[in-house]
Each structure stands twice: as C-alpha cells, then as structure tokens.
Amino acid sequence: MSTDAANRPVKCVIWDLDNTLWDGVLLEDPQIRPRTEVLDAIRALDERGILNSIASRNDPAAARAKLDELGIGDLFLHPQINWGSKAESVATIARRLNLNPDALVFVDDQIFEREEVGSRHPTVRCFDATEAAGLPALPAFHPRFVTGESRQRRQMYRADIDRDEAAAEFTGSSEEFLATLGMEFTIAPATTEDLRRAEELTVRTHQLNTTGRTYSYAELEALQRSDDHLLLLAELTDRFGSYGKIGLALVELGPDVWRLKLLLMSCRVMSRGVGTVLLNEIQRLAAEAGARLQADFVANDRNRMMYVTYRMGGFREVHRDGDEVVLEGPPGEVPTSPPYLTVRGVAGGDGAVRQPVRSGVG
C-alpha cells in the first residue's frame, strides 16, 4: 500500500469481537472482559469523530447482550454480528454509513478474516488485533482539526438511524414523510469559528463535491476575509436534531459573472435535496446582484451526482478541458425551495445575513 493510501483519513474502524475487542471467545466464557487498551483506542477515535462498528462471527443475541452489559454498545454504529462473511458485513456497514471502502479500517486477530476482507475490498486497510492500541497514534487517525462537529458525529449518525426507522414505519410518500420532519436549512457566511469545520468538509467530502479540491484553514481564512469571495456554510436541523454543518459553497464575485468555485454537501443529506436548494439560493443572490452564475466542475469517479444536479438545474457547459468543465446557470426565475423545507438566514451578496426567513411552503 502506498504512503498516500496508508495515510488517507480514516472515517470508520470496524472491529472483530473475540480475541480482538475482548480476550477469549464469548461462547466459551460468558464472563469475558474487554481489552482495556482496545477500549481506550475506541474512545480516543470516537472523540476525534472517527466512527466505530463491528463485524463479528458470533451469536447476535449473546454478543449484543454482552456489549450492553459492558456499557459500550452505544459506541458502535450498524454492528454486524452474524455467522456470515465478514467481507459482506464490511460491505453492509459501508453502505449503511454511506462511506467509500477506502475510508474504512478493519481490525481482526485472524489473518484469514483480514485476507478475505482485503480480497473483496482492496482499499480497506486491515490491521491485526495486536496493533489495535497503536492505531490512534497513526497519521491516518489524526484529523487536522477536532471540531465540535467531530465530537458529535456518532450522535448525529444515531439520529440518522432514528430518522431511517421513522421513515420505514411511515405510510405515505417520501415527500409526505419529509414534511413531518420540520426541516430548517440555514445558509450563512462562514465565521472564523466555522473555518475548521469548513476545512474538514473539503477534506472529508468526496461524492457530493463539485471539484474535489481541498482548502487549508489558511486559504479559507483568506477567502472568508476577501471582498471578492463569498464563503457560505449550510446547516440542517429537524425534529430529531441537527445534521450539523453539512454544506459549503465558495463563490468568486465579479461585476458581471459570479463563479461558483466549489459546492459540496455531506453524503448524509443526499436524500434531502438540500444541495439543489443551496445552488438555487446562490443563483438568486447572483441574479439580485445583476450577475450571471457560472460554476466549476471537475469530474472524478465519485461525483457524477453533482454534475447531474447542475444539469437538472438548467446549467449548460460553456467550456470544457478534459475533466474540467465550466457551466453557466439559466437566466430567469430561480426555483423555489421544496415545500417541506424552510430556508433561514440566507446571505446577501455583501456577506450580510438577510431576513425575513424564506420558506418553501406556499
């Protein structure tokens, strides 16, 4: 594995149980105790916003009961405890967390299990259980910043699970369900306190990212202070709680043309349609300033959905150089927000937050 691949930021660690999380085999010793150094590693990663899950061949009821008895069951998202393939369990966790396999790490004491996972998922980084205590010291497990958002990441994913369960129980269309959530979408200029989260978004977000470009804290700070740029952050909340600050837009302001240099959205809000809402609001601001809106797009193997978002919004290509594209938005009236969403604190072109609240209702 190359150095770059080994140091790629980790978003989730998937743990085996027997002879990994705890000493021994649960079905042979019901009084089994967890390895203190492994629990310390898990809690350290959780504090940094790195998620944890489980892939274990075990009796599901007995293992879950033991995790709850130990008071650590809540640390793990979408645990896969069954008698099936661990490679399949890893695939299920990646799908449910909406993470690319190259953001995952798998820890297991058995070389057979690691090789099976590595064969099916070549970009998943696999570690022996004996290496578990040292994981928090490795570069890939050290986010550049640990933000308040990072520390709440597991809780926000838990809220996502509650939403999914509520959706599964709901009788009606998806739009009718979304209308029950009371969603509020806030768009505002980034503050100095937001810049760490803004950098984190550019580093962590790949699928719903129009260019794949990353920006350092220093670069974002300069752009935030620039009179020629508008740096916007978007936050989404609903009755289950906050999704966090999940959207970022960087606009270069010209007298006749505004250039959308970057638009990204956290994958966790893919189904909420808020990427289109943020794009529409930027179009509206540009129109009010008497400017055309153009947007940069750089194609890669993950972000086609963002290109589709532009094209469905009426954007057309005005320039192409290989994978690098410039699109221009359509003239005329900007679409309104969907009826299930209220948009608050929309930023004006001068960087000020303008009221009143805009709502998609009506």
C-alpha angles and dihedrals in degrees: 000000000000121000090247092053092046091051096045107127114269117226101176137018117205115206134203115219114210112070089353113061090019136020112261135355118311097216090054096045119028089184092061117147130213122249106258094213091052093050089048089054092048093050092047091052091046090054089055094052095257110139125227131210139164135242108182137155098223146113101288097213095046094045095047091047091052092049090051092046089054090049094237104100092101091062092071127073122208094350113200109211112166143106095265135098116307089213087061090047090053090050090051093050092048090050096047093047090042091231130145112243091241088069092057134091124197122203121194137148093222118082090204091060092047092049092048091052092043092050093052095037108030094179095054109101111228126203134185115244089245088067095052098098091054098051096093089059095058118100094239090061094053114086111204089239132020106211133184085257090057093053091051096045097103092048091050091052089050089054087052089055090051089051092050091050091049090050092050090053094045120103111212142048124318090251091052089052092048088052089061092057098070092221120196121191116198121195117187141150112276115257125211088260089057097055097087090054090045091055090046090054093053091049098043103037117081112143098052096037120113098208109011089230119147126210128204123227090254092052092048092047090054092047092047090056095043118108088209097059139058116207111192131187123196128205128191127203135172139167091290092056138262125334085200128232098327107161137059133184129182116196126186107213119219129169094248104013131039112203118209099212097178137009121176140164132191112255089233091075097044093116095049097071093227095132089069090047092054090048091049092051091052089050089052093050091050091049091050088053090051093246135128116238120231125177135204119227127181113188121224136159094276112035105065089116089068092053088051089051091056094046093047087051090059097258115150131198114258097170137015132185108174107296093349113095136177115205130188127214123237121261120241136049118355116233116256123243118271114272094247094060135073116203116209138186096010112191122241122223090260090059093255120130109245128208153227105076115254117220131192089217116107 
